[in-house]
Amino acid sequence: MNLEFITVKKVESGPVTIHCIQAPESGEMVNAQLIETPNKLLLIDALLLKPHADELRTYIESLGKPL
């Protein structure tokens, strides 16, 4: 997936993946954490600016699991 704004790093531990999402400097470099289990997603925090949040939403939807 080609991301214009956000940076995503993944940490995998067994059946759980933590997606560490960071907004760019223009978005105050805020972070969000997305916890992926085998059946669903849990979002901790969100991003500050709408274009960054929209891109996060697109990323979440690409994972194909309910939030």
PDBQT receptor file of N, H, CA, C and O in Angstrom, charges set to zero:
ATOM      1  N   MET A   1       0.847  -1.180   0.000  1.00  0.00    +0.000 N 
ATOM      2  CA  MET A   1       0.000   0.000   0.000  1.00  0.00    +0.000 C 
ATOM      3  C   MET A   1       0.890   1.239   0.000  1.00  0.00    +0.000 C 
ATOM      4  O   MET A   1       1.846   1.328   0.771  1.00  0.00    +0.000 OA
ATOM      5  N   ASN A   2       0.573   2.176  -0.855  1.00  0.00    +0.000 N 
ATOM      6  H   ASN A   2      -0.204   2.103  -1.481  1.00  0.00    +0.000 HD
ATOM      7  CA  ASN A   2       1.326   3.423  -0.951  1.00  0.00    +0.000 C 
ATOM      8  C   ASN A   2       0.708   4.464  -0.017  1.00  0.00    +0.000 C 
ATOM      9  O   ASN A   2      -0.424   4.899  -0.233  1.00  0.00    +0.000 OA
ATOM     10  N   LEU A   3       1.443   4.859   1.012  1.00  0.00    +0.000 N 
ATOM     11  H   LEU A   3       2.362   4.506   1.187  1.00  0.00    +0.000 HD
ATOM     12  CA  LEU A   3       0.951   5.834   1.988  1.00  0.00    +0.000 C 
ATOM     13  C   LEU A   3       1.657   7.167   1.783  1.00  0.00    +0.000 C 
ATOM     14  O   LEU A   3       2.886   7.231   1.748  1.00  0.00    +0.000 OA
ATOM     15  N   GLU A   4       0.877   8.221   1.650  1.00  0.00    +0.000 N 
ATOM     16  H   GLU A   4      -0.121   8.169   1.678  1.00  0.00    +0.000 HD
ATOM     17  CA  GLU A   4       1.425   9.544   1.396  1.00  0.00    +0.000 C 
ATOM     18  C   GLU A   4       1.851  10.257   2.678  1.00  0.00    +0.000 C 
ATOM     19  O   GLU A   4       2.862  10.958   2.686  1.00  0.00    +0.000 OA
ATOM     20  N   PHE A   5       1.094  10.085   3.759  1.00  0.00    +0.000 N 
ATOM     21  H   PHE A   5       0.273   9.515   3.754  1.00  0.00    +0.000 HD
ATOM     22  CA  PHE A   5       1.334  10.851   4.974  1.00  0.00    +0.000 C 
ATOM     23  C   PHE A   5       1.875  10.021   6.131  1.00  0.00    +0.000 C 
ATOM     24  O   PHE A   5       2.912  10.352   6.707  1.00  0.00    +0.000 OA
ATOM     25  N   ILE A   6       1.183   8.961   6.466  1.00  0.00    +0.000 N 
ATOM     26  H   ILE A   6       0.340   8.692   5.999  1.00  0.00    +0.000 HD
ATOM     27  CA  ILE A   6       1.512   8.233   7.688  1.00  0.00    +0.000 C 
ATOM     28  C   ILE A   6       2.626   7.207   7.458  1.00  0.00    +0.000 C 
ATOM     29  O   ILE A   6       2.848   6.734   6.343  1.00  0.00    +0.000 OA
ATOM     30  N   THR A   7       3.309   6.886   8.546  1.00  0.00    +0.000 N 
ATOM     31  H   THR A   7       3.128   7.270   9.452  1.00  0.00    +0.000 HD
ATOM     32  CA  THR A   7       4.328   5.842   8.550  1.00  0.00    +0.000 C 
ATOM     33  C   THR A   7       3.819   4.728   9.451  1.00  0.00    +0.000 C 
ATOM     34  O   THR A   7       3.326   4.988  10.549  1.00  0.00    +0.000 OA
ATOM     35  N   VAL A   8       3.937   3.485   8.989  1.00  0.00    +0.000 N 
ATOM     36  H   VAL A   8       4.337   3.274   8.098  1.00  0.00    +0.000 HD
ATOM     37  CA  VAL A   8       3.450   2.342   9.758  1.00  0.00    +0.000 C 
ATOM     38  C   VAL A   8       4.608   1.377   9.997  1.00  0.00    +0.000 C 
ATOM     39  O   VAL A   8       5.314   0.978   9.071  1.00  0.00    +0.000 OA
ATOM     40  N   LYS A   9       4.780   1.016  11.265  1.00  0.00    +0.000 N 
ATOM     41  H   LYS A   9       4.206   1.340  12.017  1.00  0.00    +0.000 HD
ATOM     42  CA  LYS A   9       5.731  -0.029  11.640  1.00  0.00    +0.000 C 
ATOM     43  C   LYS A   9       4.938  -1.112  12.350  1.00  0.00    +0.000 C 
ATOM     44  O   LYS A   9       4.039  -0.815  13.136  1.00  0.00    +0.000 OA
ATOM     45  N   LYS A  10       5.270  -2.367  12.076  1.00  0.00    +0.000 N 
ATOM     46  H   LYS A  10       6.001  -2.608  11.438  1.00  0.00    +0.000 HD
ATOM     47  CA  LYS A  10       4.521  -3.483  12.654  1.00  0.00    +0.000 C 
ATOM     48  C   LYS A  10       5.394  -4.265  13.627  1.00  0.00    +0.000 C 
ATOM     49  O   LYS A  10       6.580  -4.492  13.388  1.00  0.00    +0.000 OA
ATOM     50  N   VAL A  11       4.772  -4.669  14.729  1.00  0.00    +0.000 N 
ATOM     51  H   VAL A  11       3.808  -4.485  14.924  1.00  0.00    +0.000 HD
ATOM     52  CA  VAL A  11       5.403  -5.549  15.704  1.00  0.00    +0.000 C 
ATOM     53  C   VAL A  11       4.503  -6.768  15.827  1.00  0.00    +0.000 C 
ATOM     54  O   VAL A  11       3.348  -6.656  16.239  1.00  0.00    +0.000 OA
ATOM     55  N   GLU A  12       5.032  -7.933  15.470  1.00  0.00    +0.000 N 
ATOM     56  H   GLU A  12       5.970  -8.024  15.135  1.00  0.00    +0.000 HD
ATOM     57  CA  GLU A  12       4.235  -9.157  15.508  1.00  0.00    +0.000 C 
ATOM     58  C   GLU A  12       4.642 -10.001  16.706  1.00  0.00    +0.000 C 
ATOM     59  O   GLU A  12       5.826 -10.194  16.981  1.00  0.00    +0.000 OA
ATOM     60  N   SER A  13       3.630 -10.498  17.414  1.00  0.00    +0.000 N 
ATOM     61  H   SER A  13       2.668 -10.341  17.191  1.00  0.00    +0.000 HD
ATOM     62  CA  SER A  13       3.854 -11.368  18.560  1.00  0.00    +0.000 C 
ATOM     63  C   SER A  13       2.759 -12.428  18.575  1.00  0.00    +0.000 C 
ATOM     64  O   SER A  13       1.639 -12.174  19.020  1.00  0.00    +0.000 OA
ATOM     65  N   GLY A  14       3.089 -13.601  18.090  1.00  0.00    +0.000 N 
ATOM     66  H   GLY A  14       3.999 -13.807  17.729  1.00  0.00    +0.000 HD
ATOM     67  CA  GLY A  14       2.093 -14.662  18.006  1.00  0.00    +0.000 C 
ATOM     68  C   GLY A  14       0.944 -14.256  17.101  1.00  0.00    +0.000 C 
ATOM     69  O   GLY A  14       1.172 -13.808  15.977  1.00  0.00    +0.000 OA
ATOM     70  N   PRO A  15      -0.298 -14.407  17.577  1.00  0.00    +0.000 N 
ATOM     71  CA  PRO A  15      -1.454 -14.089  16.735  1.00  0.00    +0.000 C 
ATOM     72  C   PRO A  15      -1.803 -12.596  16.717  1.00  0.00    +0.000 C 
ATOM     73  O   PRO A  15      -2.765 -12.197  16.062  1.00  0.00    +0.000 OA
ATOM     74  N   VAL A  16      -1.033 -11.776  17.427  1.00  0.00    +0.000 N 
ATOM     75  H   VAL A  16      -0.251 -12.101  17.959  1.00  0.00    +0.000 HD
ATOM     76  CA  VAL A  16      -1.340 -10.347  17.529  1.00  0.00    +0.000 C 
ATOM     77  C   VAL A  16      -0.278  -9.532  16.800  1.00  0.00    +0.000 C 
ATOM     78  O   VAL A  16       0.919  -9.795  16.913  1.00  0.00    +0.000 OA
ATOM     79  N   THR A  17      -0.744  -8.537  16.050  1.00  0.00    +0.000 N 
ATOM     80  H   THR A  17      -1.717  -8.323  15.957  1.00  0.00    +0.000 HD
ATOM     81  CA  THR A  17       0.159  -7.589  15.398  1.00  0.00    +0.000 C 
ATOM     82  C   THR A  17      -0.202  -6.191  15.884  1.00  0.00    +0.000 C 
ATOM     83  O   THR A  17      -1.372  -5.806  15.891  1.00  0.00    +0.000 OA
ATOM     84  N   ILE A  18       0.812  -5.441  16.287  1.00  0.00    +0.000 N 
ATOM     85  H   ILE A  18       1.762  -5.754  16.281  1.00  0.00    +0.000 HD
ATOM     86  CA  ILE A  18       0.605  -4.044  16.676  1.00  0.00    +0.000 C 
ATOM     87  C   ILE A  18       1.142  -3.178  15.545  1.00  0.00    +0.000 C 
ATOM     88  O   ILE A  18       2.313  -3.268  15.176  1.00  0.00    +0.000 OA
ATOM     89  N   HIS A  19       0.276  -2.345  15.007  1.00  0.00    +0.000 N 
ATOM     90  H   HIS A  19      -0.676  -2.272  15.307  1.00  0.00    +0.000 HD
ATOM     91  CA  HIS A  19       0.639  -1.414  13.944  1.00  0.00    +0.000 C 
ATOM     92  C   HIS A  19       0.878  -0.060  14.614  1.00  0.00    +0.000 C 
ATOM     93  O   HIS A  19      -0.046   0.548  15.154  1.00  0.00    +0.000 OA
ATOM     94  N   CYS A  20       2.119   0.399  14.573  1.00  0.00    +0.000 N 
ATOM     95  H   CYS A  20       2.870  -0.094  14.135  1.00  0.00    +0.000 HD
ATOM     96  CA  CYS A  20       2.476   1.693  15.168  1.00  0.00    +0.000 C 
ATOM     97  C   CYS A  20       2.424   2.727  14.046  1.00  0.00    +0.000 C 
ATOM     98  O   CYS A  20       3.226   2.684  13.113  1.00  0.00    +0.000 OA
ATOM     99  N   ILE A  21       1.484   3.648  14.146  1.00  0.00    +0.000 N 
ATOM    100  H   ILE A  21       0.833   3.684  14.904  1.00  0.00    +0.000 HD
ATOM    101  CA  ILE A  21       1.244   4.630  13.094  1.00  0.00    +0.000 C 
ATOM    102  C   ILE A  21       1.708   5.994  13.563  1.00  0.00    +0.000 C 
ATOM    103  O   ILE A  21       1.356   6.435  14.657  1.00  0.00    +0.000 OA
ATOM    104  N   GLN A  22       2.502   6.665  12.733  1.00  0.00    +0.000 N 
ATOM    105  H   GLN A  22       2.788   6.306  11.844  1.00  0.00    +0.000 HD
ATOM    106  CA  GLN A  22       2.982   7.998  13.083  1.00  0.00    +0.000 C 
ATOM    107  C   GLN A  22       2.644   8.972  11.968  1.00  0.00    +0.000 C 
ATOM    108  O   GLN A  22       2.865   8.703  10.787  1.00  0.00    +0.000 OA
ATOM    109  N   ALA A  23       2.101  10.115  12.378  1.00  0.00    +0.000 N 
ATOM    110  H   ALA A  23       1.921  10.334  13.337  1.00  0.00    +0.000 HD
ATOM    111  CA  ALA A  23       1.842  11.200  11.435  1.00  0.00    +0.000 C 
ATOM    112  C   ALA A  23       3.157  11.928  11.158  1.00  0.00    +0.000 C 
ATOM    113  O   ALA A  23       4.091  11.830  11.954  1.00  0.00    +0.000 OA
ATOM    114  N   PRO A  24       3.244  12.648  10.055  1.00  0.00    +0.000 N 
ATOM    115  CA  PRO A  24       4.470  13.385   9.755  1.00  0.00    +0.000 C 
ATOM    116  C   PRO A  24       4.610  14.624  10.649  1.00  0.00    +0.000 C 
ATOM    117  O   PRO A  24       3.725  14.940  11.444  1.00  0.00    +0.000 OA
ATOM    118  N   GLU A  25       5.712  15.294  10.501  1.00  0.00    +0.000 N 
ATOM    119  H   GLU A  25       6.431  15.037   9.856  1.00  0.00    +0.000 HD
ATOM    120  CA  GLU A  25       5.981  16.508  11.287  1.00  0.00    +0.000 C 
ATOM    121  C   GLU A  25       4.872  17.541  11.115  1.00  0.00    +0.000 C 
ATOM    122  O   GLU A  25       4.521  18.237  12.068  1.00  0.00    +0.000 OA
ATOM    123  N   SER A  26       4.321  17.645   9.916  1.00  0.00    +0.000 N 
ATOM    124  H   SER A  26       4.606  17.079   9.142  1.00  0.00    +0.000 HD
ATOM    125  CA  SER A  26       3.235  18.603   9.673  1.00  0.00    +0.000 C 
ATOM    126  C   SER A  26       1.978  18.257  10.474  1.00  0.00    +0.000 C 
ATOM    127  O   SER A  26       1.103  19.105  10.647  1.00  0.00    +0.000 OA
ATOM    128  N   GLY A  27       1.886  17.029  10.958  1.00  0.00    +0.000 N 
ATOM    129  H   GLY A  27       2.597  16.341  10.818  1.00  0.00    +0.000 HD
ATOM    130  CA  GLY A  27       0.756  16.589  11.772  1.00  0.00    +0.000 C 
ATOM    131  C   GLY A  27       1.146  16.430  13.225  1.00  0.00    +0.000 C 
ATOM    132  O   GLY A  27       0.532  15.656  13.960  1.00  0.00    +0.000 OA
ATOM    133  N   GLU A  28       2.179  17.171  13.646  1.00  0.00    +0.000 N 
ATOM    134  H   GLU A  28       2.677  17.800  13.050  1.00  0.00    +0.000 HD
ATOM    135  CA  GLU A  28       2.658  17.173  15.035  1.00  0.00    +0.000 C 
ATOM    136  C   GLU A  28       3.258  15.839  15.456  1.00  0.00    +0.000 C 
ATOM    137  O   GLU A  28       3.482  15.612  16.645  1.00  0.00    +0.000 OA
ATOM    138  N   MET A  29       3.525  14.948  14.491  1.00  0.00    +0.000 N 
ATOM    139  H   MET A  29       3.343  15.132  13.526  1.00  0.00    +0.000 HD
ATOM    140  CA  MET A  29       4.146  13.652  14.753  1.00  0.00    +0.000 C 
ATOM    141  C   MET A  29       3.391  12.852  15.822  1.00  0.00    +0.000 C 
ATOM    142  O   MET A  29       3.999  12.105  16.589  1.00  0.00    +0.000 OA
ATOM    143  N   VAL A  30       2.058  13.014  15.866  1.00  0.00    +0.000 N 
ATOM    144  H   VAL A  30       1.565  13.621  15.242  1.00  0.00    +0.000 HD
ATOM    145  CA  VAL A  30       1.257  12.243  16.811  1.00  0.00    +0.000 C 
ATOM    146  C   VAL A  30       1.229  10.778  16.385  1.00  0.00    +0.000 C 
ATOM    147  O   VAL A  30       1.497  10.448  15.230  1.00  0.00    +0.000 OA
ATOM    148  N   ASN A  31       0.903   9.918  17.327  1.00  0.00    +0.000 N 
ATOM    149  H   ASN A  31       0.685  10.186  18.266  1.00  0.00    +0.000 HD
ATOM    150  CA  ASN A  31       0.907   8.482  17.085  1.00  0.00    +0.000 C 
ATOM    151  C   ASN A  31      -0.457   7.872  17.337  1.00  0.00    +0.000 C 
ATOM    152  O   ASN A  31      -1.266   8.408  18.094  1.00  0.00    +0.000 OA
ATOM    153  N   ALA A  32      -0.695   6.755  16.698  1.00  0.00    +0.000 N 
ATOM    154  H   ALA A  32      -0.037   6.320  16.083  1.00  0.00    +0.000 HD
ATOM    155  CA  ALA A  32      -1.857   5.915  16.964  1.00  0.00    +0.000 C 
ATOM    156  C   ALA A  32      -1.352   4.478  16.965  1.00  0.00    +0.000 C 
ATOM    157  O   ALA A  32      -0.401   4.143  16.259  1.00  0.00    +0.000 OA
ATOM    158  N   GLN A  33      -1.990   3.646  17.753  1.00  0.00    +0.000 N 
ATOM    159  H   GLN A  33      -2.763   3.918  18.326  1.00  0.00    +0.000 HD
ATOM    160  CA  GLN A  33      -1.634   2.233  17.804  1.00  0.00    +0.000 C 
ATOM    161  C   GLN A  33      -2.858   1.438  17.349  1.00  0.00    +0.000 C 
ATOM    162  O   GLN A  33      -3.976   1.685  17.801  1.00  0.00    +0.000 OA
ATOM    163  N   LEU A  34      -2.634   0.506  16.473  1.00  0.00    +0.000 N 
ATOM    164  H   LEU A  34      -1.726   0.306  16.106  1.00  0.00    +0.000 HD
ATOM    165  CA  LEU A  34      -3.690  -0.359  15.971  1.00  0.00    +0.000 C 
ATOM    166  C   LEU A  34      -3.322  -1.789  16.345  1.00  0.00    +0.000 C 
ATOM    167  O   LEU A  34      -2.310  -2.318  15.884  1.00  0.00    +0.000 OA
ATOM    168  N   ILE A  35      -4.143  -2.410  17.180  1.00  0.00    +0.000 N 
ATOM    169  H   ILE A  35      -4.964  -1.980  17.555  1.00  0.00    +0.000 HD
ATOM    170  CA  ILE A  35      -3.890  -3.775  17.610  1.00  0.00    +0.000 C 
ATOM    171  C   ILE A  35      -4.747  -4.703  16.757  1.00  0.00    +0.000 C 
ATOM    172  O   ILE A  35      -5.972  -4.584  16.720  1.00  0.00    +0.000 OA
ATOM    173  N   GLU A  36      -4.084  -5.624  16.078  1.00  0.00    +0.000 N 
ATOM    174  H   GLU A  36      -3.090  -5.721  16.108  1.00  0.00    +0.000 HD
ATOM    175  CA  GLU A  36      -4.769  -6.563  15.182  1.00  0.00    +0.000 C 
ATOM    176  C   GLU A  36      -4.751  -7.956  15.796  1.00  0.00    +0.000 C 
ATOM    177  O   GLU A  36      -3.685  -8.516  16.051  1.00  0.00    +0.000 OA
ATOM    178  N   THR A  37      -5.922  -8.506  16.029  1.00  0.00    +0.000 N 
ATOM    179  H   THR A  37      -6.788  -8.051  15.822  1.00  0.00    +0.000 HD
ATOM    180  CA  THR A  37      -6.060  -9.888  16.488  1.00  0.00    +0.000 C 
ATOM    181  C   THR A  37      -6.512 -10.715  15.284  1.00  0.00    +0.000 C 
ATOM    182  O   THR A  37      -6.750 -10.153  14.215  1.00  0.00    +0.000 OA
ATOM    183  N   PRO A  38      -6.635 -12.014  15.432  1.00  0.00    +0.000 N 
ATOM    184  CA  PRO A  38      -7.075 -12.817  14.292  1.00  0.00    +0.000 C 
ATOM    185  C   PRO A  38      -8.441 -12.405  13.725  1.00  0.00    +0.000 C 
ATOM    186  O   PRO A  38      -8.711 -12.629  12.545  1.00  0.00    +0.000 OA
ATOM    187  N   ASN A  39      -9.313 -11.799  14.566  1.00  0.00    +0.000 N 
ATOM    188  H   ASN A  39      -9.094 -11.617  15.525  1.00  0.00    +0.000 HD
ATOM    189  CA  ASN A  39     -10.677 -11.512  14.109  1.00  0.00    +0.000 C 
ATOM    190  C   ASN A  39     -11.069 -10.048  14.065  1.00  0.00    +0.000 C 
ATOM    191  O   ASN A  39     -12.064  -9.701  13.429  1.00  0.00    +0.000 OA
ATOM    192  N   LYS A  40     -10.303  -9.168  14.732  1.00  0.00    +0.000 N 
ATOM    193  H   LYS A  40      -9.494  -9.450  15.249  1.00  0.00    +0.000 HD
ATOM    194  CA  LYS A  40     -10.724  -7.763  14.777  1.00  0.00    +0.000 C 
ATOM    195  C   LYS A  40      -9.558  -6.831  15.030  1.00  0.00    +0.000 C 
ATOM    196  O   LYS A  40      -8.428  -7.261  15.260  1.00  0.00    +0.000 OA
ATOM    197  N   LEU A  41      -9.863  -5.531  14.981  1.00  0.00    +0.000 N 
ATOM    198  H   LEU A  41     -10.782  -5.182  14.794  1.00  0.00    +0.000 HD
ATOM    199  CA  LEU A  41      -8.879  -4.468  15.194  1.00  0.00    +0.000 C 
ATOM    200  C   LEU A  41      -9.319  -3.576  16.344  1.00  0.00    +0.000 C 
ATOM    201  O   LEU A  41     -10.512  -3.354  16.552  1.00  0.00    +0.000 OA
ATOM    202  N   LEU A  42      -8.345  -3.070  17.086  1.00  0.00    +0.000 N 
ATOM    203  H   LEU A  42      -7.376  -3.250  16.917  1.00  0.00    +0.000 HD
ATOM    204  CA  LEU A  42      -8.606  -2.130  18.169  1.00  0.00    +0.000 C 
ATOM    205  C   LEU A  42      -7.702  -0.928  17.952  1.00  0.00    +0.000 C 
ATOM    206  O   LEU A  42      -6.480  -1.071  17.900  1.00  0.00    +0.000 OA
ATOM    207  N   LEU A  43      -8.287   0.250  17.826  1.00  0.00    +0.000 N 
ATOM    208  H   LEU A  43      -9.279   0.367  17.868  1.00  0.00    +0.000 HD
ATOM    209  CA  LEU A  43      -7.526   1.472  17.587  1.00  0.00    +0.000 C 
ATOM    210  C   LEU A  43      -7.365   2.237  18.895  1.00  0.00    +0.000 C 
ATOM    211  O   LEU A  43      -8.346   2.525  19.581  1.00  0.00    +0.000 OA
ATOM    212  N   ILE A  44      -6.126   2.562  19.232  1.00  0.00    +0.000 N 
ATOM    213  H   ILE A  44      -5.329   2.329  18.674  1.00  0.00    +0.000 HD
ATOM    214  CA  ILE A  44      -5.810   3.359  20.402  1.00  0.00    +0.000 C 
ATOM    215  C   ILE A  44      -5.349   4.717  19.896  1.00  0.00    +0.000 C 
ATOM    216  O   ILE A  44      -4.310   4.832  19.245  1.00  0.00    +0.000 OA
ATOM    217  N   ASP A  45      -6.132   5.740  20.201  1.00  0.00    +0.000 N 
ATOM    218  H   ASP A  45      -6.976   5.647  20.729  1.00  0.00    +0.000 HD
ATOM    219  CA  ASP A  45      -5.851   7.117  19.792  1.00  0.00    +0.000 C 
ATOM    220  C   ASP A  45      -6.184   7.294  18.314  1.00  0.00    +0.000 C 
ATOM    221  O   ASP A  45      -6.577   6.341  17.640  1.00  0.00    +0.000 OA
ATOM    222  N   ALA A  46      -6.031   8.470  17.835  1.00  0.00    +0.000 N 
ATOM    223  H   ALA A  46      -5.712   9.244  18.382  1.00  0.00    +0.000 HD
ATOM    224  CA  ALA A  46      -6.286   8.789  16.435  1.00  0.00    +0.000 C 
ATOM    225  C   ALA A  46      -5.307   9.878  16.030  1.00  0.00    +0.000 C 
ATOM    226  O   ALA A  46      -4.503  10.324  16.848  1.00  0.00    +0.000 OA
ATOM    227  N   LEU A  47      -5.363  10.305  14.796  1.00  0.00    +0.000 N 
ATOM    228  H   LEU A  47      -6.017   9.943  14.130  1.00  0.00    +0.000 HD
ATOM    229  CA  LEU A  47      -4.433  11.315  14.322  1.00  0.00    +0.000 C 
ATOM    230  C   LEU A  47      -5.101  12.689  14.307  1.00  0.00    +0.000 C 
ATOM    231  O   LEU A  47      -6.326  12.796  14.248  1.00  0.00    +0.000 OA
ATOM    232  N   LEU A  48      -4.293  13.718  14.362  1.00  0.00    +0.000 N 
ATOM    233  H   LEU A  48      -3.298  13.631  14.410  1.00  0.00    +0.000 HD
ATOM    234  CA  LEU A  48      -4.756  15.084  14.566  1.00  0.00    +0.000 C 
ATOM    235  C   LEU A  48      -5.417  15.710  13.330  1.00  0.00    +0.000 C 
ATOM    236  O   LEU A  48      -6.487  16.310  13.438  1.00  0.00    +0.000 OA
ATOM    237  N   LEU A  49      -4.799  15.575  12.183  1.00  0.00    +0.000 N 
ATOM    238  H   LEU A  49      -3.930  15.087  12.095  1.00  0.00    +0.000 HD
ATOM    239  CA  LEU A  49      -5.291  16.248  10.977  1.00  0.00    +0.000 C 
ATOM    240  C   LEU A  49      -6.115  15.301  10.106  1.00  0.00    +0.000 C 
ATOM    241  O   LEU A  49      -5.809  14.114   9.996  1.00  0.00    +0.000 OA
ATOM    242  N   LYS A  50      -7.160  15.845   9.494  1.00  0.00    +0.000 N 
ATOM    243  H   LYS A  50      -7.409  16.809   9.584  1.00  0.00    +0.000 HD
ATOM    244  CA  LYS A  50      -8.087  15.032   8.709  1.00  0.00    +0.000 C 
ATOM    245  C   LYS A  50      -7.425  14.242   7.575  1.00  0.00    +0.000 C 
ATOM    246  O   LYS A  50      -7.748  13.065   7.412  1.00  0.00    +0.000 OA
ATOM    247  N   PRO A  51      -6.518  14.821   6.783  1.00  0.00    +0.000 N 
ATOM    248  CA  PRO A  51      -5.905  14.009   5.714  1.00  0.00    +0.000 C 
ATOM    249  C   PRO A  51      -5.146  12.801   6.267  1.00  0.00    +0.000 C 
ATOM    250  O   PRO A  51      -5.130  11.738   5.646  1.00  0.00    +0.000 OA
ATOM    251  N   HIS A  52      -4.528  12.964   7.417  1.00  0.00    +0.000 N 
ATOM    252  H   HIS A  52      -4.542  13.828   7.921  1.00  0.00    +0.000 HD
ATOM    253  CA  HIS A  52      -3.791  11.859   8.023  1.00  0.00    +0.000 C 
ATOM    254  C   HIS A  52      -4.767  10.816   8.570  1.00  0.00    +0.000 C 
ATOM    255  O   HIS A  52      -4.548   9.616   8.412  1.00  0.00    +0.000 OA
ATOM    256  N   ALA A  53      -5.833  11.271   9.207  1.00  0.00    +0.000 N 
ATOM    257  H   ALA A  53      -6.011  12.246   9.336  1.00  0.00    +0.000 HD
ATOM    258  CA  ALA A  53      -6.857  10.365   9.729  1.00  0.00    +0.000 C 
ATOM    259  C   ALA A  53      -7.548   9.620   8.583  1.00  0.00    +0.000 C 
ATOM    260  O   ALA A  53      -7.854   8.434   8.708  1.00  0.00    +0.000 OA
ATOM    261  N   ASP A  54      -7.793  10.312   7.476  1.00  0.00    +0.000 N 
ATOM    262  H   ASP A  54      -7.544  11.275   7.375  1.00  0.00    +0.000 HD
ATOM    263  CA  ASP A  54      -8.402   9.658   6.312  1.00  0.00    +0.000 C 
ATOM    264  C   ASP A  54      -7.492   8.550   5.778  1.00  0.00    +0.000 C 
ATOM    265  O   ASP A  54      -7.964   7.473   5.414  1.00  0.00    +0.000 OA
ATOM    266  N   GLU A  55      -6.190   8.822   5.734  1.00  0.00    +0.000 N 
ATOM    267  H   GLU A  55      -5.806   9.697   6.029  1.00  0.00    +0.000 HD
ATOM    268  CA  GLU A  55      -5.260   7.805   5.258  1.00  0.00    +0.000 C 
ATOM    269  C   GLU A  55      -5.195   6.632   6.238  1.00  0.00    +0.000 C 
ATOM    270  O   GLU A  55      -5.076   5.479   5.822  1.00  0.00    +0.000 OA
ATOM    271  N   LEU A  56      -5.273   6.925   7.533  1.00  0.00    +0.000 N 
ATOM    272  H   LEU A  56      -5.370   7.861   7.871  1.00  0.00    +0.000 HD
ATOM    273  CA  LEU A  56      -5.327   5.857   8.532  1.00  0.00    +0.000 C 
ATOM    274  C   LEU A  56      -6.567   5.003   8.318  1.00  0.00    +0.000 C 
ATOM    275  O   LEU A  56      -6.497   3.776   8.397  1.00  0.00    +0.000 OA
ATOM    276  N   ARG A  57      -7.694   5.635   8.050  1.00  0.00    +0.000 N 
ATOM    277  H   ARG A  57      -7.751   6.631   7.986  1.00  0.00    +0.000 HD
ATOM    278  CA  ARG A  57      -8.936   4.894   7.805  1.00  0.00    +0.000 C 
ATOM    279  C   ARG A  57      -8.789   3.973   6.587  1.00  0.00    +0.000 C 
ATOM    280  O   ARG A  57      -9.224   2.822   6.619  1.00  0.00    +0.000 OA
ATOM    281  N   THR A  58      -8.187   4.474   5.537  1.00  0.00    +0.000 N 
ATOM    282  H   THR A  58      -7.833   5.409   5.511  1.00  0.00    +0.000 HD
ATOM    283  CA  THR A  58      -7.959   3.663   4.339  1.00  0.00    +0.000 C 
ATOM    284  C   THR A  58      -7.062   2.473   4.669  1.00  0.00    +0.000 C 
ATOM    285  O   THR A  58      -7.302   1.360   4.199  1.00  0.00    +0.000 OA
ATOM    286  N   TYR A  59      -6.032   2.709   5.477  1.00  0.00    +0.000 N 
ATOM    287  H   TYR A  59      -5.837   3.613   5.858  1.00  0.00    +0.000 HD
ATOM    288  CA  TYR A  59      -5.141   1.629   5.886  1.00  0.00    +0.000 C 
ATOM    289  C   TYR A  59      -5.905   0.576   6.692  1.00  0.00    +0.000 C 
ATOM    290  O   TYR A  59      -5.758  -0.623   6.458  1.00  0.00    +0.000 OA
ATOM    291  N   ILE A  60      -6.712   1.034   7.633  1.00  0.00    +0.000 N 
ATOM    292  H   ILE A  60      -6.831   2.008   7.823  1.00  0.00    +0.000 HD
ATOM    293  CA  ILE A  60      -7.505   0.119   8.456  1.00  0.00    +0.000 C 
ATOM    294  C   ILE A  60      -8.452  -0.714   7.576  1.00  0.00    +0.000 C 
ATOM    295  O   ILE A  60      -8.559  -1.928   7.751  1.00  0.00    +0.000 OA
ATOM    296  N   GLU A  61      -9.122  -0.068   6.649  1.00  0.00    +0.000 N 
ATOM    297  H   GLU A  61      -9.035   0.918   6.507  1.00  0.00    +0.000 HD
ATOM    298  CA  GLU A  61     -10.038  -0.777   5.760  1.00  0.00    +0.000 C 
ATOM    299  C   GLU A  61      -9.308  -1.816   4.894  1.00  0.00    +0.000 C 
ATOM    300  O   GLU A  61      -9.889  -2.837   4.525  1.00  0.00    +0.000 OA
ATOM    301  N   SER A  62      -8.038  -1.551   4.574  1.00  0.00    +0.000 N 
ATOM    302  H   SER A  62      -7.567  -0.722   4.873  1.00  0.00    +0.000 HD
ATOM    303  CA  SER A  62      -7.274  -2.490   3.742  1.00  0.00    +0.000 C 
ATOM    304  C   SER A  62      -6.968  -3.796   4.480  1.00  0.00    +0.000 C 
ATOM    305  O   SER A  62      -6.652  -4.807   3.852  1.00  0.00    +0.000 OA
ATOM    306  N   LEU A  63      -7.063  -3.773   5.802  1.00  0.00    +0.000 N 
ATOM    307  H   LEU A  63      -7.320  -2.951   6.312  1.00  0.00    +0.000 HD
ATOM    308  CA  LEU A  63      -6.791  -4.978   6.588  1.00  0.00    +0.000 C 
ATOM    309  C   LEU A  63      -7.961  -5.957   6.583  1.00  0.00    +0.000 C 
ATOM    310  O   LEU A  63      -7.790  -7.134   6.901  1.00  0.00    +0.000 OA
ATOM    311  N   GLY A  64      -9.151  -5.470   6.221  1.00  0.00    +0.000 N 
ATOM    312  H   GLY A  64      -9.289  -4.514   5.962  1.00  0.00    +0.000 HD
ATOM    313  CA  GLY A  64     -10.304  -6.347   6.036  1.00  0.00    +0.000 C 
ATOM    314  C   GLY A  64     -10.884  -6.967   7.293  1.00  0.00    +0.000 C 
ATOM    315  O   GLY A  64     -11.468  -8.050   7.247  1.00  0.00    +0.000 OA
ATOM    316  N   LYS A  65     -10.720  -6.270   8.432  1.00  0.00    +0.000 N 
ATOM    317  H   LYS A  65     -10.246  -5.391   8.469  1.00  0.00    +0.000 HD
ATOM    318  CA  LYS A  65     -11.281  -6.765   9.696  1.00  0.00    +0.000 C 
ATOM    319  C   LYS A  65     -12.080  -5.645  10.341  1.00  0.00    +0.000 C 
ATOM    320  O   LYS A  65     -11.798  -4.468  10.121  1.00  0.00    +0.000 OA
ATOM    321  N   PRO A  66     -13.090  -6.016  11.148  1.00  0.00    +0.000 N 
ATOM    322  CA  PRO A  66     -13.876  -4.975  11.809  1.00  0.00    +0.000 C 
ATOM    323  C   PRO A  66     -13.063  -4.240  12.884  1.00  0.00    +0.000 C 
ATOM    324  O   PRO A  66     -12.220  -4.820  13.568  1.00  0.00    +0.000 OA
ATOM    325  N   LEU A  67     -13.349  -2.962  13.000  1.00  0.00    +0.000 N 
ATOM    326  H   LEU A  67     -14.035  -2.490  12.445  1.00  0.00    +0.000 HD
ATOM    327  CA  LEU A  67     -12.693  -2.117  13.990  1.00  0.00    +0.000 C 
ATOM    328  C   LEU A  67     -13.548  -2.082  15.238  1.00  0.00    +0.000 C 
ATOM    329  O   LEU A  67     -13.189  -1.426  16.215  1.00  0.00    +0.000 OA
TER     330      LEU A  67
